[in-house]
Amino acid sequence: MRISGFSFVRNAILLDYPVREAICSALPLCDEFIVAVGNSDDDTRELVKSINSPKLRILDTQWDNSLREGGIILSQQTNIAMKECSGDWLIYVQADEVFHEDDYDIIRLETARASAESDTDGLLFRYNHFYGNYDYVGVGRAWYRREIRAFKNGRGVMSVGDAQGFRKSGGVKLRARQTEARVFHYGWVRHPRIQQFRQRDFNRLWHSDEWISRQIPDADEFDYAAYELRHFTDTHPPIMAQRIVRDRSWTARFDHTRLRSKPFLMRLTDFFERKTGIRIGEFKDFMEIR
């Protein structure tokens, strides 16, 4: 069974994406890895090239800055990389997502098992969303719990919308089975100054400059305040160790006790989820199978 990994990235240095760690965390699972590197204002291409793996292939792409609705440029770039993949299975990792080497055996076992299941299209990975620093993760319905990150090739699968999920031709959802494999999502762990810049830059993929001026505070640093956080007591992927040490000078400033007040319905549904494990009204960009 041949496995292809794929991703996309642009301005990874300016926006402090851990793209090198992301790609390297997937490489041991893959026979090849395709990454679409967009036209950047920094040395992103050189950063990706420095991984220096024979498995890695870079596709140079141009982003259409006029696409400012629904984050559709993200799925467009994802599909450019995905179309070049030749494997029987595809593994997708975004530029701020990292896999843990402790989960490699799980991923290999689950893909092998699912290969024999004709009704299984893909596999669901569980998420840890780090917020503010590397010691706390977001809790509750404000954060998505799982997404498809491995699926079979050759079934007409395409990335859709803002590239968070995948669909078959005609908008049909993939049939996916839950696994214990994890995604460590670090998209909300940046220096507050860089995170504020990233908020404005990222929202340009959805909104006009007028909307951004109205909705994104004109501040020097991002205001890290969450609804609810949980102390993370497990281990990070070893490949993140150097970055975690590098960032200590500012992650130490994070105040995990400064929380926002939850809206009533969020409090109610989060309470129900804690008691039952069921998330009311959860958006699922997939059909879960057992």
N, C-alpha and C positions, 0 to 999 in steps of 0.2 A: 504493500500500500504506500503510495507516494503522497506526501503532504506538502502543500504550498502555503506559505505565510504571506500576508500582504498588509499594507498600510499606506498612509499618505501624510504629508507634512509640509508646512510652509512657515518661515520665520521662527524656527524652533529656538534660536538663540535669543532673539529679541523678546520672545514671549515665554522663554524659559520652560519649554516642553522637555520632559525627560525622554526624548525620542530615541536616543542611543540606548538607554536602559530598556525601553520598550521593545525595540527590535532584537536586542541581544537576549532578552528573556524568552523570545519566541524561537530564535534560531535553532536551539538544540532539538526542537520538536519537528523542524522542517527540513525538507530536501532542497528547497529554494525559498527565497524571500524577495518579494517584489515591493518596492516602495516608490510611490509617485511623489516626487519632490517638486513642489511648485516654485515659480519664480519668486525668490525671496529677497529681502532687503538686508540680509546678513549672510553668514557663511554656512547656512543649513546644509547645502549640498556637500561641502567639505566635511562637515560633522558626520553626516551619514556615511560618506565614503570612508571615513577613518575607521569604521568598524572592520573594514578589510577582511571580509569573509567571502570565500568563493561562492557561497550560496546566495549572496546579495546581488540584486540587480536594481539599478536606479533608472526610473523613467522621468525625464525632465518634462514638466508640464507648465502651461500657462493658465492662471486663474482669470476668469472673466469677472472683473470687479463690478460689472453692471448687474450681476445676479444677486439681488438683495432681498430675496423673499424665501422664507422657509428653510434657510440654510442649505439650499439645494446644491450649491457648489461643493459641499462636503461629500454628498453621495456621488456627485459627478466624478470627483477625484478618486473616491473609493472604487468606483466601477472601472476607471482607467487601469488601476493596479490589478483589480480582480480579473479582468479579461485576459491578462497576461499569465495567469496562473495555470499550470499544467497538471497539478496534483489531483489525486482521487478525492482528497479532503482539503479544505481550505481553512486556515486559522487566521482570524482577523484580530489585530491589536491596534488601537488608536495610539496617537503619539504621547498621550498622558496616562496610558494603561500599561501595567507591568504584570507578568505572570510570575508565580513563585515556583522555584525549582522543586519544592516539595510536592507540587501537584503534577509534575511531568508524567509520573506513572499513571495517575488517575486519567489524565487526558489521553494517553496512549491506550489504556485499557478501554476507555469509553468509546473512542473512535473505532477501535477494532470490534467492539461489541455491536456498535450501531451499524457498522458496515454490513453486518449480516441481517439487519432489520430493514426490510424494504419500505416500511411505513415511516421510518425515522429519517428526517432531512438534516437535522442539526442537533447541537448540544447547547444547553444553557449553563452559563458560568455565574457564580454568585459574586456580588460586588462588595468591596470595602471602599467607601468614599471618604478619603481623608480631607480634613477641613482645618485650615489655619496653620496646622503643623502636622508632624508625623505621629503624634500620640493620640489623636482623637478622630473619630469617624462620625459622619452624620447618621442620625437615627430617624426612622419614621417615614411617612409617605412623601415627604419632601424629596426623597432620594429613591431612584429606581433600584430594585433589588437584584435583578438578573437580566441578562441579555444573551442572545446567540453569539457565540464567538468561535464556533467550529461548525462546519457544515459540509455536506457532500457537493462535489463539483458536478457540473453537467446537468443540472435540474432547472435551468432557466432562472437561477437566483440572481437578483440584482439588489444593490443597496438603494434605499429609498429615503426621501425627505432629507433630514439632517445627518444621515449616515449612522444613526444609532441602531437601526434594525435592517432586516432584509425581507424581501418578498419574492415570490415566484411570478412568472408572467401572469398578467391579469390581476395583479394585486393580491394573489393568494398567499396566505400566511404559511410559513414553514412549520412543519410538525417537528417539535423539539422535545428532548427529554432532559430533565434536570440532572445536573452532576454536582459533585462537591468541589470541582475546580473553581479557583477564585481569580478575580481580576482586582488588582490593587490600583485604584483610580486616584491619581495625584493632581488632577486638574484644578483643585482648590487649595493647593499648597504652593504658593508663590510669594515672594516678597510683596507686601501690601502695595508698594508702588507699581510693581510690574503687573500685579493682578488688576489694579485699577485701569492701567493702560490696556490690558488684555480685554477687560469688560467692554470698553469702547470699541476696540478693534473687532472683537468677536460679534458684537451686536450689529455691525455693519453687514453681516451676512444675512440678517433678517429685516433690518429696519433702515429708514432714511436717516440722514444727518439730523433732520429736525426732530425726529422721535428720540434719537440718542441725546440731543441737547436737553430735551425735556425730562427724560427718564433716568439718565445716568448722571449721578451727582458730579459736579465739577470739583473734584477733590484730588489731592496729591496721592492719597493712599486709600486702598479699599478697606471698607469697614467690615471686618470679619466678626459677624454676629449671627449665630445659627439658632434654629428653634430648639434643637436638642442634640446633644453629643454623647458619645460613649467612649470611655477610655479604652484604647486599643492595647491589649496585653499580649498579643501573639507576635510573631516575628515578621519583619519585612523581607521581601526578596533580597538575597545577599547582594545582588547587583546594584541595589539602591544605597548601600552602606556609605559610599564616598559622598554621594549627594546629600544624604542626611547629615553627615558631619559638616559638610560645606555650609549648610543652611542654618546651623545652630545659632549663629550670631543674631538672626532675626526670628527664628521659630520660637526662641525662648521668651519672646515678648508676648506671645499669644495668650490671651486670657480666656480659658475655656468656661469660666463661670458667667461670662457676659452673654446671656442668651436673650433672644427675642421672645415676646409673648406669642404663644400659639393661638391661632383662631380657634373658636369653639369647636367647629366641625373637625378640625385636624386633631384637637385633643381627644375628641370622642372616638374617631376612627383609629387613632394610634393606640388608644387604650384597648379597643376591641382587638386590634392586631396582636398586642402583647399577650392578651388572654387566650386567643384562639389560634394565632399564627396566620389568620386570614386577613388579607388587605382588601377592604371594601373598595370597589370601583377601580381596582388596579388596571392600568393600561398594559396590555400584553400584545406586543407586536409579533406574536407567535401563537401556535396551537400546542399547548402542553400535552404530551402523552406520557403514560406511566410505563 
